[in-house]
Amino acid sequence: MLLFAHDIIVPTSFNPNPNILGHNRRLRRVFKGAVSALDGTLIHAVVPENKRDLYGSRGKGDCYLNVLAICDFNTMFTFVVAGWEGIAHDSRILSEALANPRSPFPLPQSDKYYLCDVAYANIRGFMAPYPNVGYWLGDFRRRRALTNKENFNHSQAKLRNVTECAFGALKARFPILKRMTPFSLVTQRNITLACFALHNFKRREGLRDDYFARYDEPNVSVRNNYAVVDNDEDEIPTHSTATDREYITQLRDEISEQLMQNIV
């Protein structure tokens, strides 16, 4: 099964045509360098008592494995790292993945980037939202005048929501990911990877089902009416040059201006 996962969880060939199938095709005409979205999720785990503090997901009662995944706009997982402790910070997992020679991280081409949240550094190859910028979701429904940064963060979140749709379909289809069986931690990690691979297989073969239909909506998921994007004090900086940060920051500002000009 792990060989199957290795063969089917593979990077997507970048297609510059924003009219291909997938979420929010109109927005992707503005975020034209966005290859995929990157995010983390928690998978339920059963761990020995002496490891509960490591897997306890920052004080929650249950224990979890932390998973880093890249997802394209057709909800196919193109890279997965599973098995980290629940308390591990997302940016730490990414930093280690970038440095792991045994599982090469699929860095995008120099003019492309992954969409990510503020747990990750805003550098070349990774475009994060503006930090410390919140917005009322109701303002978008009433079309209140918004700042460039508010508009950008909302649009970027709509595109990035493809990961939530993919994770939602994955966990709905495989309930074991929400209530794991007490195997060894290595086996629990392998089960997790197998579920990701089977998700991809069904998607690749066009085997549509109720789970894909339920989570295949392009609308952003809303847990509350106010979305806040804060700096994360625990962020682990990714090694990068000032030029890398300046490049992606300038590109983010350019996209922000395009969005305000109603190009979408």
C-alpha positions in Angstrom: 0.0 0.0 0.0 2.9 2.4 0.7 4.2 1.8 -2.8 0.8 2.6 -4.1 0.8 5.8 -2.1 4.2 6.7 -3.5 2.9 6.2 -7.0 -0.4 8.1 -6.7 0.5 11.0 -4.4 2.6 12.9 -6.8 3.1 16.6 -7.8 0.7 18.1 -10.3 2.1 19.3 -13.6 1.4 23.0 -13.5 -1.3 24.1 -16.0 -1.3 27.9 -16.7 -4.9 27.8 -18.0 -7.2 29.0 -15.3 -10.2 27.5 -17.1 -9.3 24.0 -16.2 -11.6 22.1 -13.8 -11.2 23.0 -10.2 -12.2 25.5 -7.5 -12.7 29.2 -8.1 -11.6 29.5 -11.7 -12.4 33.2 -11.8 -10.1 33.9 -8.9 -7.4 31.8 -10.3 -7.1 34.2 -13.2 -5.8 36.8 -10.8 -3.8 34.3 -8.6 -2.3 33.0 -11.9 0.9 31.8 -10.3 -0.8 29.7 -7.7 0.0 26.0 -8.2 -1.8 24.5 -5.2 -2.7 25.1 -1.6 -0.7 24.0 1.4 -2.1 23.3 4.9 -2.0 20.9 7.9 -4.6 18.8 9.5 -4.9 16.6 12.6 -5.6 12.9 12.4 -6.8 11.1 15.6 -4.2 8.8 17.1 -3.9 6.3 20.0 -0.5 6.8 21.7 1.2 5.4 24.8 0.5 7.2 28.1 4.1 8.6 28.2 3.7 10.3 24.8 0.3 11.9 25.3 1.9 15.3 26.0 3.5 15.2 22.6 0.4 14.2 20.7 -2.1 16.1 22.7 -2.6 18.9 20.2 -1.8 21.8 22.5 -4.0 20.8 25.4 -6.9 19.1 23.8 -8.1 15.8 25.4 -7.6 13.5 22.4 -4.3 12.8 20.7 -3.4 13.4 17.1 -0.9 12.9 14.3 -0.1 16.2 12.5 -0.2 16.0 8.7 1.2 18.4 6.2 -0.4 18.2 2.7 -0.4 20.0 -0.6 -3.6 19.9 -2.5 -4.3 21.1 -6.1 -7.4 22.9 -7.2 -9.1 19.6 -8.2 -8.7 18.3 -4.5 -5.9 15.9 -5.4 -3.2 15.6 -2.7 0.1 16.1 -4.4 2.4 15.8 -1.3 1.8 14.4 2.1 4.0 14.2 5.3 2.3 12.2 8.1 3.3 11.1 11.6 4.3 14.3 13.3 3.2 14.9 16.9 0.0 16.8 17.4 1.8 19.7 19.2 4.3 20.2 16.3 4.0 23.6 14.7 2.9 23.7 11.0 5.9 25.7 10.0 8.3 23.3 11.8 6.9 20.4 9.8 7.3 22.4 6.6 10.9 23.3 7.5 11.8 19.7 8.1 10.1 18.6 4.9 12.1 21.1 2.9 15.3 19.7 4.4 14.5 16.0 4.0 16.5 14.5 1.2 14.6 11.1 1.4 11.3 12.7 0.4 12.1 15.7 -1.9 9.7 18.6 -1.4 8.1 19.7 -4.7 9.2 23.3 -4.7 7.3 25.3 -7.4 9.0 27.0 -10.3 10.5 30.4 -9.4 7.4 32.4 -10.6 4.8 30.0 -9.0 3.7 29.6 -5.4 1.6 27.6 -3.0 -1.2 29.4 -1.1 -0.8 29.0 2.7 -2.0 30.5 5.9 0.0 32.7 8.3 1.5 29.8 10.1 4.0 29.7 7.2 6.4 32.4 6.2 5.5 34.7 3.2 8.5 34.0 0.9 9.1 33.0 -2.7 7.1 29.9 -3.4 4.7 30.4 -0.5 2.1 33.2 -0.5 0.5 33.8 2.9 -2.3 36.3 3.8 -1.6 39.8 5.2 -1.1 39.3 9.0 -3.3 41.0 11.6 -6.0 41.8 9.1 -9.5 40.7 9.9 -12.8 41.1 8.1 -16.5 40.6 8.6 -17.8 37.9 6.2 -21.1 39.8 6.1 -19.4 42.8 4.6 -18.8 40.8 1.4 -22.4 39.9 1.2 -23.4 43.5 1.6 -20.5 44.6 -0.7 -19.2 47.1 1.9 -16.1 48.9 0.7 -13.1 47.0 1.9 -9.4 47.7 2.1 -7.0 46.1 -0.3 -5.7 43.7 2.4 -9.1 42.7 3.6 -10.2 41.9 0.0 -7.0 40.0 -0.6 -7.2 37.9 2.5 -10.8 36.9 1.8 -10.0 36.0 -1.9 -6.9 34.1 -0.9 -8.9 32.2 1.8 -11.6 31.2 -0.8 -8.9 29.7 -3.0 -7.0 28.0 -0.1 -10.3 26.5 1.1 -9.7 23.7 -1.4 -7.6 22.0 1.3 -10.6 22.1 3.7 -12.8 20.5 1.1 -10.3 17.8 0.4 -9.7 17.1 4.1 -13.4 17.1 4.7 -14.1 14.5 2.0 -11.1 12.4 3.1 -12.2 12.2 6.8 -15.9 11.6 5.9 -15.0 8.7 3.7 -12.5 7.2 6.1 -14.0 7.4 9.7 -10.8 5.7 11.1 -9.0 9.1 10.6 -11.4 10.6 13.2 -11.2 7.6 15.6 -8.1 5.6 15.1 -7.6 1.9 16.1 -4.8 1.3 18.6 -2.1 0.0 16.3 1.5 1.0 16.6 2.3 4.6 15.7 4.0 3.5 12.5 1.0 1.6 11.4 -1.3 4.5 12.2 0.8 6.7 10.0 0.8 4.1 7.2 -3.0 3.9 7.5 -3.2 7.6 7.2 -1.1 7.6 4.0 -3.1 4.8 2.5 -6.3 6.8 3.0 -4.8 9.8 1.2 -3.8 7.5 -1.6 -7.2 6.0 -2.0 -8.8 9.4 -2.0 -6.5 10.4 -4.9 -7.2 7.2 -6.8 -11.0 7.8 -6.7 -10.5 11.4 -7.7 -8.1 10.5 -10.5 -10.3 7.8 -11.9 -13.3 10.1 -11.9 -15.2 7.9 -9.4 -17.6 10.5 -8.1 -19.5 9.7 -5.0 -21.5 11.4 -2.3 -18.4 12.5 -0.4 -16.9 14.4 -3.3 -20.3 15.9 -4.1 -20.8 17.1 -0.6 -17.4 18.8 -0.3 -16.9 19.8 -3.9 -18.4 23.3 -3.4 -16.1 26.2 -4.2 -17.6 28.4 -1.5 -15.4 29.2 1.5 -16.2 27.3 4.7 -17.4 29.6 7.4 -17.1 28.6 11.1 -18.0 32.1 12.4 -18.9 35.5 11.0 -15.6 37.2 11.7 -12.3 36.0 10.2 -9.1 37.1 11.8 -5.6 36.6 10.4 -3.0 37.0 13.1 0.7 36.6 13.4 1.5 33.3 15.0 4.0 33.9 17.8 5.3 30.3 17.5 6.1 30.7 13.8 9.4 29.1 12.9 11.0 31.2 10.2 11.9 29.4 7.0 15.4 30.1 5.7 15.2 32.6 2.9 16.8 35.7 1.5 15.5 39.2 1.7 15.0 39.1 -2.1 12.7 36.1 -1.7 10.6 37.9 0.8 10.5 41.1 -1.2 9.5 39.3 -4.4 6.5 37.6 -2.9 5.5 40.6 -0.9 5.5 42.8 -4.0 3.5 40.1 -5.9 1.0 39.9 -3.1 0.5 43.7 -3.3 0.1 43.6 -7.1 -2.6 40.9 -6.8 -4.3 43.0 -4.0 -4.5 45.9 -6.4 -5.9 43.8 -9.2 -8.6 42.4 -6.9 -9.7 46.0 -6.0 -10.0 46.9 -9.7 -12.6 44.2 -10.0 -10.6 42.1 -12.5 -12.1 38.9 -11.0 
